[in-house]
């Protein structure tokens, strides 16, 4: 294993860790907002009211959090790809 392999593996591992850390926070907050939104929908259905599908602050926040989590996951996948490339390069 040469120095290039070591750099690729180390860089990939660091990128994967950073990506996972970046994706974890927004993803958990997104899940909490989604659960709260589902709870509100169940309550309004129980009341017999019609749910307004207009864009709310929570729906905008969920879109932003989902995008942040997706970017973090993409960085983690890129890190894993670098680790694999580092293992395959001779």
GIUR-V693973 format. One record per backbone hydrogen bond with DSSP energy under -0.5 kcal/mol. CO is the residue of the C=O (numbers start at 1). NH is the residue of the N-H. E is the energy in kcal/mol with one decimal. If there is no record, write none. Layout:
CO&NH&E + CO&NH&E
This chain:
2&6&-1.8 + 3&7&-2.3 + 4&8&-2.7 + 5&9&-2.8 + 6&10&-2.8 + 7&11&-2.9 + 8&12&-2.5 + 9&13&-2.5 + 10&14&-2.3 + 11&15&-2.6 + 12&16&-2.6 + 13&17&-2.2 + 14&18&-2.6 + 15&19&-2.8 + 16&20&-2.3 + 17&21&-2.3 + 18&22&-2.5 + 19&23&-2.0 + 20&24&-1.9 + 21&25&-0.9 + 22&26&-0.7 + 23&27&-1.9 + 24&28&-2.1 + 25&29&-2.1 + 26&30&-2.5 + 27&31&-2.3 + 28&32&-1.9 + 29&33&-2.4 + 30&34&-2.5 + 31&35&-2.2 + 32&36&-2.2 + 33&37&-2.4 + 34&38&-2.2 + 35&39&-2.1 + 36&40&-2.2 + 37&41&-2.2 + 38&42&-2.4 + 39&43&-2.3 + 40&44&-2.6 + 41&45&-2.2 + 42&46&-2.3 + 43&47&-2.2 + 44&48&-1.0 + 44&49&-1.8 + 49&51&-0.5 + 56&60&-1.9 + 57&61&-2.4 + 58&62&-2.4 + 59&63&-1.8 + 60&64&-2.2 + 61&65&-2.8 + 62&66&-2.3 + 63&67&-2.1 + 64&68&-2.4 + 65&69&-2.4 + 66&70&-2.2 + 67&71&-2.2 + 68&72&-2.2 + 69&73&-2.3 + 70&74&-2.1 + 71&75&-2.2 + 72&76&-2.1 + 73&77&-2.4 + 74&78&-2.3 + 75&79&-2.0 + 76&80&-2.1 + 77&81&-2.4 + 78&82&-2.2 + 79&83&-2.1 + 80&84&-2.3 + 81&85&-2.7 + 82&86&-2.6 + 83&87&-1.8 + 84&88&-1.8 + 85&89&-2.2
